[in-house]
Amino acid sequence: MLHINDLNFGIAGRPLFQGATLGISAGWRVGLVGRNGTGKSTLLRLITGELAPDGGSINVHPSWRIGMVAQEAPGGETSLLDTVLAADTERAALLAEAETATNPDRIGEIHTRLADISAHTATARAGAILSGLGFSAQDQAAPCSAYSGGWRMRVALAAVLFAEPDLLLLDEPTNYLDLEGAIWLESYLRNYPRTVILVSHDRDLLNTAVQHIAHLDDGRITLYTGGYDQFEEIRRLKLEQQMSFKTKQDHQRKHLQAFVDRFRYTASKARQAQSRIKQLEKMQPIAAVSEDHVKPFHFPNPDRLAPPLIHIENGEVGYSPGQPVLRKLNLRFDMEDRIALLGANGNGKSTFAKLLTGKLKLETGRMQASKKLRIGYLAQHQIDELDGKATPFDHFREALPETATEAQIRARLGGFGFGYLKAATRVDDLSGGEKTRLLFALITLPKPHLMILDEPTNHLDVDSRQALALALNEYEGAVLLISHDRHLIDACAERLWLVKNGTVISYEGTLDEYGQSLLSGPRGPSIRTATVKPPASPREKKQSGAQKRTGLAPLKQAVADAEKKLSDLNVLNSRVEEALSRPNIYQDAPERAQKLIRQRADLTRLIAQAETRWLCAQQAYEEAMIEA
């Protein structure tokens, strides 16, 4: 058990926790969520004992082992596999003692304990975890020093997973991973047999890998049962109820106060007036709903260009002559394209992005691009390239023409959430999310026709990710998305391209199907076998194909109809959400806010029904595909 009782803690005079209380039972998997800066990472450090609370207590079961990814990535000449194996300190100590023990009884005890902790399978288990996180058998034999910091953080994650602590603390683990690694980690955590506290802004991970959500807000922790979507719905209903109660109370207070003001000094009504004064004094005020709305993203739309933006024919590209990383490239981009790039790290996604941005040239083949094409490229390493001593205003003043006025610069910055104070803050003092917003602002200044976004959500919280998805859907240029955030891909991407086996091809399946293929392959927790059938004759194939198309057509149409209905409802819901996100709407137009909230509740119900119909239609279609 983990018990947090009446916790108080602050940093530099700013309180983070005020009377926070939380209880977590053994075996629970809990997602820890909250806006950036609410203290999620700090809470993990308080649990490990790295920080001491100002008041209250944190009690962890005395026999529990606590595991958390080390802040410093492992280095040195020790191999990846041996680094992970060393994380199980008990096994390592027993093996070392077994080399020198001479007492027969002690030797027996050592080997019995080694059998109890399945030491004989340790190498296989460690290798499976490293494989799931993207390391081949050859990679696992290489020294840690051969890898960059990001890859070595994966090794640190593998080590803590292999140690299987009783309380596993994970702080944004998918920030180190690609989509393939994130899918594997989700599957691993779903089956983790002990207690997990997971800090994450990945909506899909929070929906599938945890059973509870602990929400940090206003210095307190509230526990919800279910995944992130259930938490969001329950909290929305609570806020609506609170708003309704406040409206009723305000009306009641106004009525009582009016009576007091009118009859307070009237002898015949003085007693009733005094009674109402006491009612007003006893009436505990209900706090107004004052949610901190996320600033939206605004991407300027480019001028239209004739298609295609980019066209590649039989292209080969690499870093050394005669050694192409990618070959047989036959692809094109148009203005309306929304494409997500799939494929494990190391397969060539970055190489492809460098080709599109002009940092690499084709060795063979042909690549045509519009002469007026402008490309905006965002990658996480660019955060480190920002001038930490300069302010957002300084960066914009340098990026914009000399003729740009201060008012024009501030207007552009304001569109990305940088008010007067934030615009004058040094980059070093900005949060990771604010630095990402600044990068977005800078790369979209020239109104690009194509945006290439490499892991754009790493420093964004859930609400900011949703705001990014809305902005990308409104943007009229093309988007190439490289991300481990499946919710963002589902919300924005209309096509999937797969980087694998030295080329880039269109992936005709869904993102879920891609995830399932990963889990059933070598990276997954198990390898499935398929029954091999004798090949069909060409005539049989033709007849079978015709029968499939005839039988599946109505089911496919049902899926399309359900999907269109769901899409239409989501568009309406987005408009309502946008209206509700406007600042001060609850204070300036409470009646309109109430109407919008009721409309959103109706749309939520209709969307849930539409999703059910779509899922049923999709399942029927997929089952028919399998049977066929």
N, C-alpha and C positions, 0 to 999 in steps of 0.2 A: 504494500500500500504506500501511496504518496499522499501526504496531507500538508496543505499550505493553509496556515491559520492566521488571519488578521495581519497579513504581510504589509509592511510599509517599507518603501525604499525610494530614494531619490538620487539624482545625479546633478551636481552643480546647482543645487537649490531648486531644481525642477522635480516635483514628485512624479514618479512613475507608477507606484502602487500605493494605494491608500485603503487599508483594511481588506485587501484581497484574500479570498478564501477559495480553495479548490481541493477536491478529493478524487484521487484516481485509484481504482482497484487494479489488482494484479491481472495481467492479460489484456488490459484495455489498450486500444490504439487510438490516440487522441491527436487531433489536428489543432495546433495553436495558431489562431489567426488574429488579425487586427491591423489597423493602418500602420504604415511605417512610422517608427518613433514611439510606438506605444509600449515598448519594452519586452518584446518577444524573446530576442536573443539574450537580453539581460536576465530574464526569468530562468533560462536554461543555465546561465552562469551562477545564478543563486542556488539552483537545485544541486549543481555539482560542488558547491562550496567555494567556488572561485571568488565569489562576492558574498559579503555578509549582510543580512537584512538590517535595516534601521530599527525595525520593530516586528513583532510577530515571530512565527517560527515556520520552518520547513522540515518535515520529518519524513525520512525515507526508511523503508524496512531495513533493519540492520544487516541482514544477510544479502541484500541486493547488491549486485555489481552494476555500476553506472558506466555506460559507454557513450562517448561523444567524439565526433571526428576532430582530430588534432588540428589546431589552427595552422601549424607549420607542416608543410608537405614533407613526406619522408624523402631523404636523399641518400647519397653515398653509393657504394658499389654493391650493396646487397641486392639480390634479385627481387623482382616484384613478388614472386611466389614466396620466397623466404621471409620477406617483409610482412606479408599477410599472415603466414604461419606463426611468426613470432608474436602476433597480437594475442594469441591464446597463451597467456603467461603460465597457467598451470601446466599445460601440456609441455611447454618448453622446459619448465623446471623439472618435471618428472622424467623427461627424456635425458636431461643432463645428469640427474641423480642416478638414473639407471646405468649410466656409463661407468660410474665409480662405486656403486653400492656393492657391498660384499656380504651383508647379512641376508641369509636365505629368506627369512620372514619378511624383511623390508622389500626385498626384490619381488616377492609375491604380491605384497601390497601395492607396489608401484605398477606392476603389470595388470593387476585387477582394476586399479583406478584408471589406467590408460584405456582399458577395455570399456569401462563405464562411460568415459567421455568420448568414445568412438575415435580414439586417436589414430586408428588404422585407416580411417577414411578422411583424415584431415587434409591431406594433399589434394585429394579429389574434390573435396568441398571448397577449399580455397581456390583451386583452379576454376571451378564452376562459377564462383562469384566473380573472379577476375574476368572470365569469359563473358559473363552477363554484362559487365561494365565496359566491354569493348576491347579486351586484351586477348590476343591469340596465344596459343601455346608457346610460340616463338617469342612473343612479346614478354611473356611471364618469366622467361629465363634471363631477360636483359636486366641490367642494373637500373635502379631508380634514377640515377644521375643522367641516364640517357633520355629522359623525358622532360617535357616542359612542366611548369608549375600546375597547369590545369589538369594534365594527365596524372601527375603525382597526387593531386587531391583525390582523384578517383581511387588511387591505391590506398590512401588514408581511409576513404569510405569503405573500400573492400575489407580493410583490416578490422574496422569496428563491427561490420556485419558478421565477419567470420568469428569474432570473439563471442558473439551472441550474449551480450550483457542482459541482465534481468530488466534494466531500465535503459532503453535505447533512446538517446536524444539526437535528433537530426535537425540541423538548421539550414534550410534551403538546399537540400542535397542535389536537386536537379540542376542547380546553377553550374555544376561541374560536368553535366551530362548532355549528350545529344538526345534526340527523340527516342532512339533505339534503347539507350541506357535507361531513360526515364520510364519507358514501358516495362523493361525488365525489373527495375526497382519497385514499381507499383505492384507487380506480381509477387515479388519477394516479400514485400511488407504485408501483403494481404495474408500471407501464410506464416508470418513471424509469430512464434509461440509465446513470446513474452510481452512486456509492456513497452509501448512506443509513445513518445511525444514528438510530433513532427511539426516544425515551423515551415510553412510553405505558402506560396501564393498561386500554386498550380491547382486550378479548380478540379481538373480530372483526377489528379492524385488525391485530393481531399475528398472527392466523392467516392472513391473506390478503395483506398488503402486504410482508411480510419473508420471507427465506429462512433466517435464522439468529436464534437468541436468545442474547444475552449476559446471564448472570445474575449480579448483584452480591449477594454474601452473605459475611458475616464477613471483609470486607476484601479479598476475592479475586473474580476474574471467571472464570466458566466458560462456554465457548461450546458451544452445542447446534445441531444442524442441524434445520431444519424450523420450523414455526410454534409458537404458544404451547401448543396442545394436545399436540403431540408432546413439547415440552420438559417439560410438566407430568408426562406419563406416564413419560418416561425418568427424571426426577428422583425420582418416586415409587418406581420400581423400585430406583434406587440407594440411597435411604434405607432401603427394606425390606431390601436386601442388607446394608447397613451394620449395621442392627439385628440381622439374623441372625448376621452375623460376630461382633458384640459379644457376643451371647448365648453363642455357641460358645466364644469366647475366655474369657468370664467363667467358664464351666463348667470349661474346661481349667485356668485359673489356680487356681480353687478346688480342683480335684483335685490339682494340683502342690503347692499350699500345704498341703493336708491331709497329704500324704506327708512334706513337710519338717517340719511341726509334730510329727508322730508319731515320725519316725526320725532327726531331726537329731542327737540326742545318743546314738544307739545305734551302738556301734562297728561292728557288722556292716553297718549300712545308711548309715553316714556318707558314703561315697563317692557312693552313689546320691542321697542328700539334697543334697549339694553340687552334683551335676550338675543337679538340678531347680531349685536356687536360681539357677544360671547361666541356665537356660532362662527362669525368671521375669524375670530382669534384662534379658535380650535381647528379651523379648516386648514389642513396641511396643503400648501400649494403644490400642484403637480408641475413638474418641470416641462418646459416647452421642448418639442422635438427640435434639436439643433444639430442635425447631422452635418459633418464636415464634408461638403460636396467636393468631389474630385474635379479639378479643372479639366475641361475637355481639350483634346488635341484638335488643331485646325491645320489641315494640309492644303496649301494653295493649289488649285487645279491648273494643270499645264494647258497650253494651246494644243489644239488637235493636230496630229500628224497622220499622214496617209500610211496605211499598213503596208508592209510590216515595219515595226520599230527596228527589229533585229531579225536577220535570217541567216542561219548557219547551214551549210551543205558539206557533208562528208568531212567534217572538221576533225583535226587532231591537235592537241595542245599539251604541253609539258614544260619542264624546266631545263631539260638537257636535250640537245639535238638527237633525234632517233630514239628517244625514250619517252613516248607520250604517256601522260597520266590518263587522259581521256581521248577516246577516238570514236569514229563513226557517229559524230554529232550531226544530227539532222533535226533542227529545232527552229522555232520562230516565236517572237513575241509580238503581240498586238496591244493596242491601248487598253482594251478591256480585260486583259489577262490578270487573273489572280491565281498564282501558282505557288504551291508549297514544295520545297525540295526535300526529298527523303533520302536516307542513306547514312550509314554509320560514319563517324568521324574517321578520316583517313582514306575515304573512298574517292575524294576529289571534289567535294562541295565548294571548298574555298578556291580551288583551282578554277572551277567553273565561274565563280563570282569574279575572280580576277580577270578572266577572259572577257566577261561582259563589260567590266569597267575599263578595259584597255590596258591593264597592268601586265597582261600576257597577250601574245599574238599567236594566231594559228600557225602551226608548222606546215600543215597541208590543208587543203580544202578552201572554202570560201566563206567569208562572213561579211554580210552587208548590213549596214546600219544607216538610219536616216541621218542626213548631214546636220539637222537641227536637234538631234536627240540629246537630251540632258538626263543624266543618271545620278540619283542620290543613293549613296552607299553608307549603311550604318553597321558597324561591327563593335563588339565590346572593347577591343583594344583601343578604340578611338577615345574612350573615356580617359585613358592614361595619357593621351596626346594633347588633351586640353591644357591650357596654361592655368595652373592652379592658383597663381597669384592674381590673375586677371578676373574680372567680373563678367557675367553674361552680357552686360551692356558693352564692355570692352570688346568681347568676341563679335558682337553684332556690328559695332562701329567699324571693325576691321573688315568684316565680310561684306557689308553694304557699300554702295558707291559713296564717294566723298560728298556728293550732293544731298545725301539723306539727312534730314533734320533730326534733332533729338526727339521730337514728337513722333516722327515716323518710326524711329528705332524702338521707342517705348511701346508704341502700338503693336509692333510685331512681337516684341517680348511678351506683352500682355496676353496675346493670343495663345501663348503656351504656358500661361500661369505664372509668369515672372512679373509681379507687381513692382512698385518703386523700390521697396526694400530688398526683395530677392534679386532684382536686377543689379543692385549695388553690392551684393554679397560675393566674396571671393569664391571661385570654383572649389577650392579645397574645403570650404565650409558648407558646400551643398551636399545633400543626401545623394545616394546612388540614383534614386528615381529622378531627382531634379537634374542631375548630370545627363541622364538619358533623355529627358525632355529638351535640354539644351542642345544635345546632338541632333535630335529630330528637327528642332527649330533651324539649326544651321544647314542641315542637308536639304531642307525643303525651301530655303530662301530662293534658289534659282528656279523654282517651280518645275521639278524634274518630271519627265514623262515616264520614267521607270524608277521605282524604289526597290533596292535590294537590301533586305533587312535580315541581318545575321544575329539571332538570339536577342531581339529587341526588348524582351520582357524581363530580363534577368533581375533588374532592380526595381520593377514595378509591382505594386500591390494588386490585389484582385480587382478592385474598382478601377484603377488606372489601366489595367489590361483591358477591361471592358470598354473604357473610353477610347483606347487605342483601336480596338476592333471596330467600333462605330466610325471612327475617323477614317480608317482604311476602307471601309465599305462606302463611304461618301466620296472618297478620293477618286478622281476620274482618270488617273494614270494607271499604268501597269504595276504590279507588285510581285516580287519574287521573295518568298518567305522561307527562311531557314530557322526553325524553332523547335524546342522540345515541348512547347505549350500546345497541347492538342486542342484545347478549347479555342485558342486563337486561330489555329489552322482550320478547325471546323467552322468557325464564324466567318472566316475571310476567304479561304482558298476554294476555288472552284475546280481546279485541276491539280493532280499530283504528278510530279516527276521523280523518278528514282535514279540515284547515282549508285551504280553497282557494276562490278566486273568491267571497269574501265570505260564506261560510257554513261550517257544520260538518256533515259527512255521514259515515255509516258507510262504511268502506273494506272491500270484500268480499274483496280479494286478501290475499296473505301479505306479510310484511315484505320477503322476497326479491323478490317481484314488484314491490313498490313501488320498491325499489332499482333494479331493472332498468328500470322505467319512467322513473326519473330519468336514468339513464345514456344512455337512448335518446332523451331529449328535449333541449331547448335547453341545459340545464345540462351535459349529458354531453359526452364527448369527440367524439362523432359523432352525426349525426342520421340515423336510419333512415327509409327511405321504404316505404310500403305500397302494394300493388296495390289499386286501387279496383274493386270488383265491382258489377255492376248490382244494385239492390235487389230482394229476393225478394218475391213476392206474399204476402199474409197467409196463404193456405192453405199455401204452401210453407214459410213460417216455422213454422206450427203443426206440420206433418208433421216438419220437420227437428228441432224441439224435442223432440217425442215420441221420435224415433229416438235422439237424443242421450241423453235420460234413460234409455232402455231399455238402450243399450249401455254407458253409463258407470256405471250403478248398481253392478255387481259390482266394478268397479275402485275406485269410491269407497268401497265397503264394505271392500275389502282395505286401503285406506289407513287407514280408521278403526280396523280391527282391529290393524294394525301400530302405529298411534299409541297405542292403549290399552295394548298390551303394553309399548311403550317407556316410557310414562308410569308404569306399575306398577313397572317395573324402576328407574326414576329415583327413585321414592318410597322403595323399599327402599334404594337407594344413599344417599339423603339421610339416612336413619336411621343407616346405618353411618358415614357421614361425621360426623354429629353426635356419635355415640358416640366416634369417634376424636379429635374436637376437644376433648374434655373435658380439663382441665388434669391433667398428671402421670399420665395413663393408662399411658404407656409405662414409667414408673417403678413405679407402684403395682400395676398388673395386667398385667405383660408377657405372660402366657399369653393373657389375653383380648384384648390388643392384637394379638397374632400371629393369633389366630382371626379378628378383625375385618378385619385386613389381607388374609388369605386370602379372606375373604368378599367384600371390596371388589374384589380382583383378579378373582374369578369374576364378580361383577356387571359390572365394566368390560368383560370379554369378552362377556358376554351383551348388554350395552347396545350394544356395537359391532356385534354380529350383528343386534340388533333395529333399530338405525339403518340398517344396510345394507338390511334387508328393507323398512323404511319408505321409504327413498329410492327403492328399485326400484319399490315400489308407487306412490309419488308420481310418479315419472318416467313410468311406464306410463299413469297417469291423465292427466297433463298432455299427453303425446304424443297420447293418444286425444282429449283436448279440442281440441288443435290440428288434428288430422286432421278432427275433426267440424266 
